[in-house]
Amino acid sequence: MFKDLTRTEKAWVLYDVGNSAFTMLSCSLIPIWFKELAIGTAAGQITGDQATAYYSIAIAVVTIVVAVLGPVCGAIADHKDMKKIFFTTSVALGVTGCILNGFMGTWLAFIVVFVITKIFYSASLTFYDSMLNDVTTEDRMDRVSSYGYAWGYIGSCIPFLIAMVAYVISGGLSEDLMLIPRNVGKIIGFTVTAVWWFIVTIPLIRNYKQINYVESTKGSVSRVFRQIFTTLKNIATKDPKVLFFLIAFFLYIDGVGTIIDNCINIGTDLGLPTVGQVVFLLATQVVAWAGSLVFAQLSKKYDTARLILVCIVGYFLVALYTLTLNTLLDFGILAFGVGCFQGSIQSLSRSYFSKIIPAENSGEYFGIYDIFAKGASFLGSAVIAAVKLAGGTINIAVASLAIFFALGFIFMVISDRTPKRVRSESAQS
């Protein structure tokens, strides 16, 4: 599949392979390591409920910081020769933080370093997504973007399996299996992930050239904020295609992210075996890899918006299916359904957005895009919490997300039918 990509396209795809390793670690072992450090009766330790709350607050802090800084850094990075500098710096600091995280011996130091690492990781993704306009042409964007998610899913399994083995032999599952000290297993997990992340990023740093940009001009931070405000105003009043897509994206990506984030909660609430859940979630990575490649091929024949609509319908059915969940087999079917559309809906959304925005302002626009992506996670989590606090089951809570997919479908259709704005300007208006 790689052979039909140019050298620069391959380098860009490889960064998805690198950063996905940290994504996988964040969704699995990092919360476990944090709770191992945090929960206990010794001085400075906290309860399980407090640990869960503090971890949620940490994620919220990352979301807010990235949402605020994303458009600002993106707007600055849109200037000539700046995007590679910002990208390389965020990757370097993220990788360094990832390594340091393994050596943190207290829960407070651990969570602080994790938040800093996560911020730079998220920032690198904003710059990375905005590079798509530079590394390929519009007619190849869907394919290249899909390959990124596809190989990211399968590639992330390699360092994760090493980290998982280190976790197991450090007594993570049972003291009887302990061959190395617990802290050594943690250090190995973080270090392997960081090294993998850095090595596969090198080709992009070496090969990337910023083709689309705005000419560097002198100005203050206040000027950048005025520019962002103007962009938001233009989207709201002069660019309905972008506006309707961002609304659609906010709605359906909310459902996508919430279902992914709550997979373990679903299984736990149903009392399903933890090992079985982990096996199915690993299998989901393989299914997502295959699904992304399938949609990459379909993008050669079918319109991007139509494929996104197919993915939205798929997730709508997945959400409703959760009403029937009872057994581990049901959970496996759910994981398969999620995997079929998980990478595709994200990759196609990324490429669709790249096509309808001004290429020279892609950094700023993807900073705004990231606000809608991150902001959606609050809404989905709030729905899950509200249903659970009202006495509803996890099945009903997740199934209620179907309304977001239904509304997202409607706004996506509207966006697709709205003409693309004709831009006579060479730079942001």
C-alpha angles and dihedrals in degrees: 000000000000094000095078092058127091120239092259092047090051091049090051092049091051092063088064086055090053103044092042088067090064090044090055093048091048092053095048126017103019094068089048093051091047093054092046088058096040108042120078147078099266121108111284095021125116142206126272093253091050091049091053091047094048092048091051090049090051091054090047090052090052091049094051095045093048092045091054099041098036099079092039095051090040092054091050092045090055089073118098116292093353102104096071090048093053093043095048092046094050092048093048093050092044093051091046091050091049091056093046091050090068092060097050110116101187129058093236094052089044095054094043093053090044091054092050091047092048092051093054091042091053092045091053089055092055091054091041094053091048090055091069091087089056101044100049145014127263094254091055099042096096093051096045093045091049092049088054093058093039097055090037091061096048095038094052090062092069100063090033092058090051090049090047092052089050089051093050097047090048089062098264095141099025136000087227090068095052111127098151133031116278094243091051091057089053092049091050092049095052095040095050090049093049095047091048090048092051100043096052090047094060095082092056093048090050098043106034119108122179106234100166116054146130118248113263113257132179115256148127134258088259089060090054091052090049089051092052091048089051091050092051090048091050092050091050097045109022108024109054094163092062092040095053092045092052090051091049091046092049090054103044097035086054089062093044095051095043094052091048093047093049100046092104091043090054092053094042094050089051091049095241121163112272094220091053091051092051091049092052092046090053088049088052089063090058092046090048089051092053093042092052091051091050092052090045088061093043089054088068090065107024135058116262094233092052091052091049089053090052090053092049091053089048092054091045089059091044090054092051091046090064088074088073098047116128111126139047088254089057088051090051091052089050091050090050091052092049091048093053093063106017100094096030098057091049097044094045091048089053094050094042090054091047089057097052100045130074106270094218091059097042094121093056093043093049089050087058090044088055091054090058091046095048095038091056092063091066093056096048093047090049091054092050091048093047094051092046094047089049089058099260124141125251087249092060092041094056094039089056088067088074088086090064091054091048092052092042089054091054095050092044090056090050091050092049092052093048114093118246114255114257108232117202093170121091091212141025111310 
